[in-house]
Amino acid sequence: MNDFLTAFGLVAVIEGLVLVLAPSRFEDLVRFLESMTHDHRRILGIIFVSIGLAIIWLVKAI
């Protein structure tokens, strides 16, 4: 549970930094995502989940 809360906190920090450091780029990203089809967004989500799982697996394996 401690690892989960740590990971959740890190995600919140990174997301917050994006909004603090580049709010206009974030708006551009939201517009870009809105222009994508649902299927493309789903594929993008699967890619990011896969990358995240691979990173977690590599960190735990080392």
Backbone hydrogen bonds, N-H to C=O, Kabsch-Sander energy under -0.5 kcal/mol:
donor,donor_aa,acceptor,acceptor_aa,energy
5,L,1,M,-2.3
6,T,2,N,-2.1
7,A,3,D,-2.6
8,F,4,F,-2.6
9,G,5,L,-2.3
10,L,6,T,-2.3
11,V,7,A,-2.3
12,A,8,F,-2.1
13,V,9,G,-2.3
14,I,10,L,-2.5
15,E,11,V,-2.8
16,G,12,A,-2.3
17,L,13,V,-2.4
18,V,14,I,-1.8
19,L,15,E,-1.7
20,V,16,G,-2.2
21,L,17,L,-3.1
22,A,18,V,-2.1
26,F,22,A,-1.8
27,E,23,P,-1.8
28,D,24,S,-1.9
29,L,25,R,-2.2
30,V,26,F,-2.4
31,R,27,E,-2.3
32,F,28,D,-2.4
33,L,29,L,-2.7
34,E,30,V,-2.2
35,S,31,R,-1.4
36,M,32,F,-0.7
36,M,33,L,-0.8
41,R,37,T,-2.3
42,R,38,H,-2.4
43,I,39,D,-2.4
44,L,40,H,-2.5
45,G,41,R,-2.3
46,I,42,R,-2.4
47,I,43,I,-2.4
48,F,44,L,-2.3
49,V,45,G,-2.5
50,S,46,I,-2.4
51,I,47,I,-2.5
52,G,48,F,-2.6
53,L,49,V,-2.6
54,A,50,S,-2.3
55,I,51,I,-2.4
56,I,52,G,-2.4
57,W,53,L,-2.6
58,L,54,A,-2.5
59,V,55,I,-2.5
60,K,56,I,-2.4
61,A,57,W,-1.9
62,I,58,L,-1.3
